[in-house]
Amino acid sequence: MIPALLALLSCQLAGEAIARVLPIPLPGPVFGMLILLCLFIAWRPFAEVLRPVAQGILANLSLLFVPAGVGVVGHMSTLGTQAVALVAAVVISTVLAIAVAAATFVAVAKLTGAGDE
């Protein structure tokens, strides 16, 4: 478990270092995920080494939303003054996301010939 956690944190640290050195506007964790992907491709058993730790992190992922919820409650007055704009943004972005997903599904179905039956 410790080697797997060390590997994950090392990838994130390397990603942060790369993000600070390169003039590319990507966050360090994205570079870290790319490093992790390269490790998965280069050494297949690496995924099995990380699996228990990854499953443990995913099982407790909901705990990471607690700070966001506290932030929302802490800024409730600001959210209250912007409620109409926030609701409109959420509704419009949801409708657009559903429409784009449906259009993508239809396009992929046409490309693969899935709807020809």
MMTF fields as JSON, N, C-alpha, C and O atoms, coordinates in Angstrom:
{
  "mmtfVersion": "1.0.0",
  "mmtfProducer": "UNKNOWN",
  "numBonds": 467,
  "numAtoms": 468,
  "numGroups": 117,
  "numChains": 1,
  "numModels": 1,
  "chainsPerModel": [1],
  "groupsPerChain": [117],
  "chainIdList": ["A"],
  "bondAtomList": [4, 2, 8, 6, 12, 10, 16, 14, 20, 18, 24, 22, 28, 26, 32, 30, 36, 34, 40, 38, 44, 42, 48, 46, 52, 50, 56, 54, 60, 58, 64, 62, 68, 66, 72, 70, 76, 74, 80, 78, 84, 82, 88, 86, 92, 90, 96, 94, 100, 98, 104, 102, 108, 106, 112, 110, 116, 114, 120, 118, 124, 122, 128, 126, 132, 130, 136, 134, 140, 138, 144, 142, 148, 146, 152, 150, 156, 154, 160, 158, 164, 162, 168, 166, 172, 170, 176, 174, 180, 178, 184, 182, 188, 186, 192, 190, 196, 194, 200, 198, 204, 202, 208, 206, 212, 210, 216, 214, 220, 218, 224, 222, 228, 226, 232, 230, 236, 234, 240, 238, 244, 242, 248, 246, 252, 250, 256, 254, 260, 258, 264, 262, 268, 266, 272, 270, 276, 274, 280, 278, 284, 282, 288, 286, 292, 290, 296, 294, 300, 298, 304, 302, 308, 306, 312, 310, 316, 314, 320, 318, 324, 322, 328, 326, 332, 330, 336, 334, 340, 338, 344, 342, 348, 346, 352, 350, 356, 354, 360, 358, 364, 362, 368, 366, 372, 370, 376, 374, 380, 378, 384, 382, 388, 386, 392, 390, 396, 394, 400, 398, 404, 402, 408, 406, 412, 410, 416, 414, 420, 418, 424, 422, 428, 426, 432, 430, 436, 434, 440, 438, 444, 442, 448, 446, 452, 450, 456, 454, 460, 458, 464, 462],
  "bondOrderList": [1, 1, 1, 1, 1, 1, 1, 1, 1, 1, 1, 1, 1, 1, 1, 1, 1, 1, 1, 1, 1, 1, 1, 1, 1, 1, 1, 1, 1, 1, 1, 1, 1, 1, 1, 1, 1, 1, 1, 1, 1, 1, 1, 1, 1, 1, 1, 1, 1, 1, 1, 1, 1, 1, 1, 1, 1, 1, 1, 1, 1, 1, 1, 1, 1, 1, 1, 1, 1, 1, 1, 1, 1, 1, 1, 1, 1, 1, 1, 1, 1, 1, 1, 1, 1, 1, 1, 1, 1, 1, 1, 1, 1, 1, 1, 1, 1, 1, 1, 1, 1, 1, 1, 1, 1, 1, 1, 1, 1, 1, 1, 1, 1, 1, 1, 1],
  "groupList": [{"groupName": "MET", "atomNameList": ["N", "CA", "C", "O"], "elementList": ["N", "C", "C", "O"], "formalChargeList": [0, 0, 0, 0], "bondAtomList": [1, 0, 2, 1, 3, 2], "bondOrderList": [1, 1, 2], "singleLetterCode": "M", "chemCompType": "L-PEPTIDE LINKING"}, {"groupName": "ILE", "atomNameList": ["N", "CA", "C", "O"], "elementList": ["N", "C", "C", "O"], "formalChargeList": [0, 0, 0, 0], "bondAtomList": [1, 0, 2, 1, 3, 2], "bondOrderList": [1, 1, 2], "singleLetterCode": "I", "chemCompType": "L-PEPTIDE LINKING"}, {"groupName": "PRO", "atomNameList": ["N", "CA", "C", "O"], "elementList": ["N", "C", "C", "O"], "formalChargeList": [0, 0, 0, 0], "bondAtomList": [1, 0, 2, 1, 3, 2], "bondOrderList": [1, 1, 2], "singleLetterCode": "P", "chemCompType": "L-PEPTIDE LINKING"}, {"groupName": "ALA", "atomNameList": ["N", "CA", "C", "O"], "elementList": ["N", "C", "C", "O"], "formalChargeList": [0, 0, 0, 0], "bondAtomList": [1, 0, 2, 1, 3, 2], "bondOrderList": [1, 1, 2], "singleLetterCode": "A", "chemCompType": "L-PEPTIDE LINKING"}, {"groupName": "LEU", "atomNameList": ["N", "CA", "C", "O"], "elementList": ["N", "C", "C", "O"], "formalChargeList": [0, 0, 0, 0], "bondAtomList": [1, 0, 2, 1, 3, 2], "bondOrderList": [1, 1, 2], "singleLetterCode": "L", "chemCompType": "L-PEPTIDE LINKING"}, {"groupName": "SER", "atomNameList": ["N", "CA", "C", "O"], "elementList": ["N", "C", "C", "O"], "formalChargeList": [0, 0, 0, 0], "bondAtomList": [1, 0, 2, 1, 3, 2], "bondOrderList": [1, 1, 2], "singleLetterCode": "S", "chemCompType": "L-PEPTIDE LINKING"}, {"groupName": "CYS", "atomNameList": ["N", "CA", "C", "O"], "elementList": ["N", "C", "C", "O"], "formalChargeList": [0, 0, 0, 0], "bondAtomList": [1, 0, 2, 1, 3, 2], "bondOrderList": [1, 1, 2], "singleLetterCode": "C", "chemCompType": "L-PEPTIDE LINKING"}, {"groupName": "GLN", "atomNameList": ["N", "CA", "C", "O"], "elementList": ["N", "C", "C", "O"], "formalChargeList": [0, 0, 0, 0], "bondAtomList": [1, 0, 2, 1, 3, 2], "bondOrderList": [1, 1, 2], "singleLetterCode": "Q", "chemCompType": "L-PEPTIDE LINKING"}, {"groupName": "GLY", "atomNameList": ["N", "CA", "C", "O"], "elementList": ["N", "C", "C", "O"], "formalChargeList": [0, 0, 0, 0], "bondAtomList": [1, 0, 2, 1, 3, 2], "bondOrderList": [1, 1, 2], "singleLetterCode": "G", "chemCompType": "PEPTIDE LINKING"}, {"groupName": "GLU", "atomNameList": ["N", "CA", "C", "O"], "elementList": ["N", "C", "C", "O"], "formalChargeList": [0, 0, 0, 0], "bondAtomList": [1, 0, 2, 1, 3, 2], "bondOrderList": [1, 1, 2], "singleLetterCode": "E", "chemCompType": "L-PEPTIDE LINKING"}, {"groupName": "ARG", "atomNameList": ["N", "CA", "C", "O"], "elementList": ["N", "C", "C", "O"], "formalChargeList": [0, 0, 0, 0], "bondAtomList": [1, 0, 2, 1, 3, 2], "bondOrderList": [1, 1, 2], "singleLetterCode": "R", "chemCompType": "L-PEPTIDE LINKING"}, {"groupName": "VAL", "atomNameList": ["N", "CA", "C", "O"], "elementList": ["N", "C", "C", "O"], "formalChargeList": [0, 0, 0, 0], "bondAtomList": [1, 0, 2, 1, 3, 2], "bondOrderList": [1, 1, 2], "singleLetterCode": "V", "chemCompType": "L-PEPTIDE LINKING"}, {"groupName": "PHE", "atomNameList": ["N", "CA", "C", "O"], "elementList": ["N", "C", "C", "O"], "formalChargeList": [0, 0, 0, 0], "bondAtomList": [1, 0, 2, 1, 3, 2], "bondOrderList": [1, 1, 2], "singleLetterCode": "F", "chemCompType": "L-PEPTIDE LINKING"}, {"groupName": "TRP", "atomNameList": ["N", "CA", "C", "O"], "elementList": ["N", "C", "C", "O"], "formalChargeList": [0, 0, 0, 0], "bondAtomList": [1, 0, 2, 1, 3, 2], "bondOrderList": [1, 1, 2], "singleLetterCode": "W", "chemCompType": "L-PEPTIDE LINKING"}, {"groupName": "ASN", "atomNameList": ["N", "CA", "C", "O"], "elementList": ["N", "C", "C", "O"], "formalChargeList": [0, 0, 0, 0], "bondAtomList": [1, 0, 2, 1, 3, 2], "bondOrderList": [1, 1, 2], "singleLetterCode": "N", "chemCompType": "L-PEPTIDE LINKING"}, {"groupName": "HIS", "atomNameList": ["N", "CA", "C", "O"], "elementList": ["N", "C", "C", "O"], "formalChargeList": [0, 0, 0, 0], "bondAtomList": [1, 0, 2, 1, 3, 2], "bondOrderList": [1, 1, 2], "singleLetterCode": "H", "chemCompType": "L-PEPTIDE LINKING"}, {"groupName": "THR", "atomNameList": ["N", "CA", "C", "O"], "elementList": ["N", "C", "C", "O"], "formalChargeList": [0, 0, 0, 0], "bondAtomList": [1, 0, 2, 1, 3, 2], "bondOrderList": [1, 1, 2], "singleLetterCode": "T", "chemCompType": "L-PEPTIDE LINKING"}, {"groupName": "LYS", "atomNameList": ["N", "CA", "C", "O"], "elementList": ["N", "C", "C", "O"], "formalChargeList": [0, 0, 0, 0], "bondAtomList": [1, 0, 2, 1, 3, 2], "bondOrderList": [1, 1, 2], "singleLetterCode": "K", "chemCompType": "L-PEPTIDE LINKING"}, {"groupName": "ASP", "atomNameList": ["N", "CA", "C", "O"], "elementList": ["N", "C", "C", "O"], "formalChargeList": [0, 0, 0, 0], "bondAtomList": [1, 0, 2, 1, 3, 2], "bondOrderList": [1, 1, 2], "singleLetterCode": "D", "chemCompType": "L-PEPTIDE LINKING"}],
  "groupTypeList": [0, 1, 2, 3, 4, 4, 3, 4, 4, 5, 6, 7, 4, 3, 8, 9, 3, 1, 3, 10, 11, 4, 2, 1, 2, 4, 2, 8, 2, 11, 12, 8, 0, 4, 1, 4, 4, 6, 4, 12, 1, 3, 13, 10, 2, 12, 3, 9, 11, 4, 10, 2, 11, 3, 7, 8, 1, 4, 3, 14, 4, 5, 4, 4, 12, 11, 2, 3, 8, 11, 8, 11, 11, 8, 15, 0, 5, 16, 4, 8, 16, 7, 3, 11, 3, 4, 11, 3, 3, 11, 11, 1, 5, 16, 11, 4, 3, 1, 3, 11, 3, 3, 3, 16, 12, 11, 3, 11, 3, 17, 4, 16, 8, 3, 8, 18, 9],
  "groupIdList": [1, 2, 3, 4, 5, 6, 7, 8, 9, 10, 11, 12, 13, 14, 15, 16, 17, 18, 19, 20, 21, 22, 23, 24, 25, 26, 27, 28, 29, 30, 31, 32, 33, 34, 35, 36, 37, 38, 39, 40, 41, 42, 43, 44, 45, 46, 47, 48, 49, 50, 51, 52, 53, 54, 55, 56, 57, 58, 59, 60, 61, 62, 63, 64, 65, 66, 67, 68, 69, 70, 71, 72, 73, 74, 75, 76, 77, 78, 79, 80, 81, 82, 83, 84, 85, 86, 87, 88, 89, 90, 91, 92, 93, 94, 95, 96, 97, 98, 99, 100, 101, 102, 103, 104, 105, 106, 107, 108, 109, 110, 111, 112, 113, 114, 115, 116, 117],
  "secStructList": [7, 2, 2, 2, 2, 2, 2, 2, 2, 2, 2, 2, 2, 2, 2, 2, 2, 2, 2, 2, 2, 1, 7, 7, 7, 7, 7, 2, 2, 2, 2, 2, 2, 2, 2, 2, 2, 2, 2, 2, 2, 2, 7, 6, 6, 2, 2, 2, 2, 2, 2, 2, 2, 2, 2, 2, 2, 2, 2, 6, 4, 4, 4, 4, 4, 2, 2, 2, 2, 2, 2, 2, 2, 2, 6, 2, 2, 2, 2, 2, 2, 6, 2, 2, 2, 2, 2, 2, 2, 2, 2, 2, 2, 2, 2, 2, 2, 2, 2, 2, 2, 2, 2, 2, 2, 2, 2, 2, 2, 2, 2, 2, 6, 4, 4, 4, 7],
  "xCoordList": [0.822, 0.0, 0.873, 0.593, 1.903, 2.785, 3.49, 3.554, 4.022, 4.649, 3.668, 4.043, 2.412, 1.416, 1.093, 0.992, 0.932, 0.696, 1.895, 1.736, 3.084, 4.299, 4.366, 4.777, 3.958, 3.952, 2.965, 3.283, 1.765, 0.758, 1.236, 1.134, 1.754, 2.215, 3.453, 3.64, 4.289, 5.464, 5.04, 5.621, 4.024, 3.518, 2.949, 3.165, 2.22, 1.667, 2.781, 2.73, 3.771, 4.892, 5.643, 5.986, 5.9, 6.581, 5.728, 6.255, 4.421, 3.527, 3.558, 3.556, 3.586, 3.671, 4.985, 5.008, 6.067, 7.369, 7.358, 7.86, 6.792, 6.707, 5.85, 6.188, 4.742, 3.841, 4.513, 4.237, 5.388, 6.076, 7.213, 7.559, 7.795, 8.92, 8.439, 8.973, 7.437, 6.965, 5.975, 5.212, 5.987, 5.053, 3.685, 3.012, 3.279, 1.996, 0.955, 1.206, -0.204, -1.207, -2.027, -3.247, -1.362, -2.037, -1.642, -0.496, -2.582, -2.232, -1.322, -1.309, -0.575, 0.346, -0.293, 0.279, -1.466, -2.085, -2.403, -2.439, -2.632, -2.875, -1.589, -1.619, -0.468, 0.812, 1.091, 1.612, 0.743, 0.924, 0.101, 0.568, -1.123, -1.96, -1.37, -1.455, -0.776, -0.123, 1.077, 1.31, 1.827, 2.948, 2.427, 2.996, 1.34, 0.735, 0.259, 0.431, -0.336, -0.78, 0.401, 0.326, 1.487, 2.693, 3.232, 3.691, 3.176, 3.62, 2.722, 3.203, 1.418, 0.492, 0.782, 0.723, 1.096, 1.375, 2.719, 2.839, 3.723, 5.066, 5.187, 5.929, 4.458, 4.589, 3.198, 2.615, 2.669, 1.299, 0.992, -0.089, 1.882, 1.572, 1.42, 0.94, 1.826, 1.724, 0.281, 0.029, -0.66, -2.08, -2.503, -3.276, -2.002, -2.351, -1.733, -2.296, -0.584, 0.051, -0.798, -0.95, -1.346, -2.116, -3.587, -4.256, -4.1, -5.53, -6.086, -7.106, -5.476, -6.064, -6.143, -7.14, -5.094, -5.093, -6.131, -6.858, -6.191, -7.152, -8.579, -9.425, -8.857, -10.208, -10.543, -11.678, -9.562, -9.791, -10.074, -10.952, -9.329, -9.552, -10.932, -11.667, -11.28, -12.579, -13.738, -14.799, -13.542, -14.604, -14.905, -16.022, -13.912, -14.088, -14.072, -13.823, -14.333, -14.275, -15.275, -15.03, -16.386, -17.4, -16.875, -17.383, -15.873, -15.294, -14.645, -14.539, -14.209, -13.563, -14.553, -14.145, -15.855, -16.858, -17.256, -17.953, -16.824, -17.159, -16.603, -17.347, -15.328, -14.834, -15.608, -15.829, -16.022, -16.806, -18.149, -18.609, -18.775, -20.052, -19.905, -20.768, -18.821, -18.56, -18.35, -18.81, -17.661, -17.455, -18.763, -18.957, -19.659, -20.968, -21.738, -22.316, -21.752, -22.469, -21.82, -22.515, -20.498, -19.784, -20.037, -19.917, -20.385, -20.626, -22.093, -22.411, -22.976, -24.398, -24.946, -25.828, -24.447, -24.951, -24.603, -25.428, -23.397, -22.994, -23.817, -24.261, -24.018, -24.816, -26.262, -26.903, -26.768, -28.143, -28.339, -29.382, -27.359, -27.501, -27.357, -27.833, -26.706, -26.495, -27.317, -27.0, -28.359, -29.122, -29.721, -29.653, -30.306, -30.953, -29.917, -30.151, -28.795, -27.746, -27.193, -26.938, -27.005, -26.493, -27.464, -27.063, -28.742, -29.755, -29.822, -29.901, -29.789, -29.832, -28.607, -28.731, -27.447, -26.225, -26.287, -25.899, -26.773, -26.863, -27.873, -27.594, -29.038, -30.076, -29.614, -29.745, -29.078, -28.645, -27.498, -27.501, -26.524, -25.396, -25.839, -25.299, -26.81, -27.32, -28.029, -27.805, -28.883, -29.601, -28.615, -28.76, -27.623, -26.618, -25.812, -25.52, -25.456, -24.689, -25.503, -24.968, -26.784, -27.651, -27.787, -27.732, -27.962, -28.115, -26.841, -26.911, -25.688, -24.422, -24.197, -23.734, -24.516, -24.371, -25.282, -24.865, -26.523, -27.454, -26.975, -27.036, -26.502, -26.004, -24.773, -24.619, -23.91, -22.731, -23.137, -22.578, -24.105, -24.589, -25.159, -24.879, -25.962, -26.555, -25.467, -25.519, -24.487, -23.405, -22.596, -22.251, -22.291, -21.534, -22.369, -21.836, -23.676, -24.55, -24.588, -24.591, -24.618, -24.603, -23.271, -23.243, -22.164, -20.84, -20.627, -19.994, -21.155, -20.958, -22.038, -21.918, -23.093, -24.177, -25.069, -25.754, -25.076, -25.857, -27.356, -28.133, -27.777, -29.21, -29.78, -30.946, -28.992, -29.436, -30.343, -30.966, -30.423, -31.193, -32.608, -33.46],
  "yCoordList": [-1.195, 0.0, 1.27, 2.219, 1.276, 2.443, 2.682, 3.827, 1.638, 1.89, 2.45, 3.285, 1.994, 2.495, 3.963, 4.764, 4.315, 5.721, 6.579, 7.697, 6.058, 6.776, 6.999, 8.064, 5.984, 6.122, 7.191, 8.011, 7.187, 8.199, 9.606, 10.522, 9.764, 11.09, 11.533, 12.723, 10.578, 10.921, 11.411, 12.354, 10.763, 11.218, 12.629, 13.459, 12.895, 14.233, 15.257, 16.357, 14.906, 15.821, 16.107, 17.255, 15.063, 15.259, 16.129, 16.975, 15.918, 16.743, 18.199, 19.093, 18.44, 19.824, 20.466, 21.634, 19.717, 20.253, 20.584, 21.63, 19.701, 19.951, 21.175, 21.985, 21.311, 22.45, 23.774, 24.786, 23.771, 25.011, 25.34, 26.509, 24.324, 24.541, 24.897, 25.811, 24.18, 24.41, 25.575, 25.788, 26.314, 27.433, 26.995, 27.777, 25.769, 25.247, 25.468, 25.138, 26.02, 26.321, 25.089, 25.067, 24.084, 22.899, 22.734, 22.994, 22.302, 22.096, 20.883, 19.972, 20.89, 19.816, 18.435, 17.478, 18.302, 16.978, 16.395, 15.174, 17.237, 16.731, 16.108, 15.025, 16.788, 16.217, 14.935, 13.963, 14.943, 13.745, 12.577, 11.438, 12.853, 11.791, 11.279, 10.086, 12.161, 11.721, 10.826, 9.834, 11.177, 10.333, 8.978, 7.94, 8.99, 7.751, 6.894, 5.675, 7.535, 6.805, 6.17, 5.019, 6.915, 6.364, 5.174, 4.194, 5.256, 4.127, 2.911, 1.779, 3.147, 2.032, 1.367, 0.143, 2.177, 1.64, 0.908, -0.166, 1.489, 0.922, -0.357, -1.27, -0.419, -1.567, -2.011, -1.437, -3.02, -3.492, -3.861, -3.519, -4.539, -4.91, -3.715, -3.864, -2.552, -1.35, -1.088, -0.621, -1.387, -1.186, -2.072, -1.644, -3.293, -4.202, -3.746, -3.98, -3.1, -2.576, -1.442, -1.33, -0.606, 0.556, 0.252, 1.044, -0.881, -1.168, -1.063, -0.398, -1.681, -1.583, -0.149, 0.247, 0.616, 2.008, 2.829, 3.63, 2.62, 3.363, 3.032, 3.923, 1.765, 1.385, 1.999, 2.414, 2.056, 2.697, 4.187, 4.724, 4.848, 6.281, 6.51, 7.399, 5.715, 5.869, 5.562, 6.178, 4.607, 4.268, 5.431, 5.556, 6.274, 7.403, 8.741, 9.771, 8.745, 9.965, 11.013, 12.212, 10.571, 11.533, 12.459, 13.568, 12.024, 12.886, 14.132, 15.157, 14.046, 15.188, 16.295, 17.417, 15.991, 17.001, 17.797, 18.805, 17.361, 18.076, 19.496, 20.421, 19.727, 21.115, 21.997, 23.177, 21.434, 22.225, 22.606, 23.735, 21.684, 21.981, 23.045, 23.91, 22.981, 23.993, 25.352, 26.367, 25.383, 26.641, 27.231, 28.445, 26.389, 26.874, 27.471, 28.551, 26.778, 27.294, 28.582, 29.502, 28.65, 29.845, 31.068, 32.195, 30.869, 31.986, 32.052, 32.469, 31.643, 31.608, 32.995, 33.114, 34.034, 35.379, 35.796, 36.386, 35.491, 35.796, 34.99, 35.509, 33.728, 32.876, 33.367, 33.271, 33.887, 34.383, 35.576, 35.696, 36.451, 37.628, 37.274, 38.007, 36.16, 35.735, 34.495, 33.802, 34.216, 32.976, 32.822, 31.741, 33.891, 33.796, 33.455, 32.584, 34.134, 33.866, 32.452, 31.777, 31.999, 30.648, 29.582, 28.614, 29.757, 28.787, 28.763, 27.694, 29.934, 29.996, 29.304, 28.557, 29.547, 28.913, 27.401, 26.672, 26.924, 25.475, 24.85, 23.809, 25.467, 24.912, 24.93, 23.93, 26.051, 26.167, 25.207, 24.542, 25.127, 24.22, 22.763, 21.937, 22.435, 21.063, 20.714, 19.642, 21.613, 21.369, 21.244, 20.362, 22.118, 22.037, 20.742, 20.131, 20.324, 19.085, 17.88, 16.985, 17.854, 16.761, 16.78, 15.729, 17.959, 18.066, 17.625, 16.912, 18.04, 17.65, 16.147, 15.497, 15.592, 14.15, 13.378, 12.378, 13.836, 13.166, 13.268, 12.29, 14.444, 14.625, 13.75, 13.178, 13.651, 12.794, 11.333, 10.596, 10.913, 9.541, 9.222, 8.164, 10.141, 9.937, 9.87, 9.022, 10.758, 10.765, 9.474, 8.912, 9.0, 7.762, 6.577, 5.659, 6.59, 5.515, 5.481, 4.406, 6.643, 6.689, 6.214, 5.497, 6.596, 6.184, 4.681, 4.063, 4.106, 2.679, 1.825, 0.601, 2.47, 1.735, 1.019, 0.065, 1.459, 0.797, 0.975, 0.124, 2.035, 2.3, 1.759, 2.011, 1.021, 0.537, -0.692, -1.067, -1.311, -2.541, -2.19, -3.072],
  "zCoordList": [0.0, 0.0, 0.0, -0.732, 0.805, 0.876, -0.466, -0.913, -1.126, -2.435, -3.465, -4.289, -3.42, -4.366, -4.088, -5.017, -2.816, -2.468, -2.849, -3.338, -2.625, -2.993, -4.5, -4.96, -5.268, -6.728, -7.171, -8.031, -6.587, -6.952, -6.611, -7.427, -5.407, -4.99, -5.773, -6.024, -6.153, -6.968, -8.351, -8.888, -8.924, -10.223, -10.121, -11.004, -9.035, -8.869, -8.647, -9.199, -7.854, -7.622, -8.915, -9.199, -9.699, -10.98, -11.907, -12.63, -11.883, -12.695, -12.28, -13.126, -10.971, -10.478, -10.906, -11.295, -10.838, -11.26, -12.749, -13.16, -13.545, -14.986, -15.271, -16.134, -14.551, -14.777, -14.456, -15.1, -13.469, -13.11, -14.071, -14.242, -14.699, -15.609, -17.015, -17.642, -17.505, -18.876, -18.931, -17.989, -20.018, -20.153, -20.707, -21.378, -20.432, -20.916, -19.818, -18.659, -20.166, -19.132, -18.724, -18.894, -18.195, -17.667, -16.21, -15.844, -15.376, -13.967, -13.791, -14.619, -12.712, -12.407, -12.34, -12.861, -11.712, -11.666, -13.045, -13.2, -14.035, -15.389, -15.93, -16.514, -15.738, -16.143, -15.357, -15.904, -14.075, -13.261, -13.78, -13.784, -14.216, -14.785, -16.092, -16.384, -16.879, -18.11, -17.805, -18.496, -16.781, -16.359, -15.903, -16.244, -15.129, -14.656, -15.831, -15.828, -16.824, -18.018, -18.737, -19.168, -18.865, -19.501, -18.711, -19.298, -17.393, -16.569, -16.775, -16.824, -16.893, -17.138, -18.477, -18.596, -19.483, -20.816, -20.828, -21.417, -20.178, -20.214, -19.385, -19.75, -18.271, -17.368, -16.943, -16.023, -17.599, -17.373, -15.917, -15.44, -15.19, -13.799, -12.854, -11.73, -13.309, -12.467, -12.047, -10.935, -12.931, -12.608, -11.438, -10.581, -11.403, -10.307, -8.991, -7.922, -9.07, -7.852, -7.275, -6.059, -8.153, -7.697, -7.406, -6.743, -7.892, -7.783, -6.36, -6.181, -5.328, -3.983, -3.462, -2.858, -3.701, -3.238, -3.999, -3.411, -5.314, -6.13, -5.717, -5.654, -5.436, -5.006, -3.652, -3.417, -2.772, -1.472, -1.608, -0.933, -2.48, -2.704, -3.325, -2.896, -4.325, -4.978, -4.043, -4.146, -3.125, -2.176, -1.229, -0.727, -0.99, -0.069, -0.779, -0.152, -2.069, -2.87, -2.396, -2.53, -1.848, -1.404, -0.309, -0.146, 0.439, 1.476, 0.887, 1.561, -0.368, -0.999, -1.345, -1.645, -1.308, -1.603, -0.362, -0.475, 0.814, 2.051, 2.039, 2.365, 1.679, 1.654, 0.676, 0.95, -0.461, -1.414, -0.804, -0.976, -0.1, 0.553, 1.633, 1.781, 2.379, 3.414, 2.759, 3.282, 1.621, 0.895, 0.412, 0.471, -0.064, -0.518, 0.648, 0.523, 1.779, 2.945, 3.446, 3.876, 3.391, 3.849, 2.988, 3.469, 1.73, 0.812, 0.397, -0.716, 1.289, 0.973, 0.639, -0.211, 1.284, 0.994, -0.438, -1.135, -0.863, -2.234, -3.22, -4.244, -2.91, -3.782, -3.852, -4.898, -2.747, -2.723, -3.642, -4.285, -3.711, -4.578, -6.05, -6.917, -6.333, -7.717, -8.074, -9.04, -7.309, -7.459, -8.856, -9.44, -9.397, -10.712, -11.791, -12.628, -11.766, -12.754, -12.6, -13.598, -11.365, -11.134, -11.608, -12.253, -11.291, -11.733, -13.258, -13.863, -13.871, -15.338, -15.939, -16.909, -15.378, -15.891, -15.744, -16.657, -14.602, -14.39, -15.343, -15.938, -15.497, -16.377, -17.832, -18.539, -18.276, -19.673, -19.967, -21.002, -19.073, -19.323, -19.285, -20.021, -18.44, -18.399, -19.697, -20.26, -20.176, -21.427, -22.59, -23.436, -22.633, -23.702, -23.623, -24.651, -22.422, -22.269, -22.734, -23.388, -22.4, -22.842, -24.361, -25.0, -24.94, -26.397, -27.116, -28.117, -26.618, -27.245, -27.095, -28.032, -25.936, -25.741, -26.69, -27.274, -26.845, -27.761, -29.207, -29.952, -29.605, -30.969, -31.217, -32.297, -30.225, -30.351, -30.47, -31.282, -29.667, -29.728, -31.104, -31.668, -31.644, -32.971, -34.036, -34.926, -33.948, -34.939, -34.885, -35.925, -33.677, -33.547, -34.031, -34.654, -33.748, -34.222, -35.754, -36.353, -36.374, -37.839, -38.388, -39.388, -37.759, -38.214, -38.091, -38.947, -37.03, -36.815, -37.456, -37.511, -37.941, -38.579, -37.59, -37.957, -36.34, -35.3, -35.505, -35.071, -36.142, -36.309, -37.61, -37.915, -38.384, -39.691, -39.605, -40.598, -38.45, -38.318, -38.278, -38.169]
}
